[in-house]
Amino acid sequence: HSARGARLNVGGQAVGSLLTGLERAAELAERPGVESGLAALEGLAAKTLMAMRG
């Protein structure tokens, strides 16, 4: 039961970091170098999915 709670906690943290990443990507999108910002966001999304799958 506690393992399940820990996984939910990790998932919640991952979602939080993904939202932070989205905010950063939105800021970066307003500047030159949008491609690198999107690439970083894709990498973050992949890490988030892997963390949530555990």
URLINRA-V890494 format. One record per helix or strand of 3 or more residues. SS is the DSSP state (~ for helix, > for strand). FROM is the first residue (numbers start at 0). TO is the last residue. Records with the same first field share a line. If there is no record, write none. Layout:
SS=FROM-TO, FROM-TO
This chain:
~=1-28, 33-52
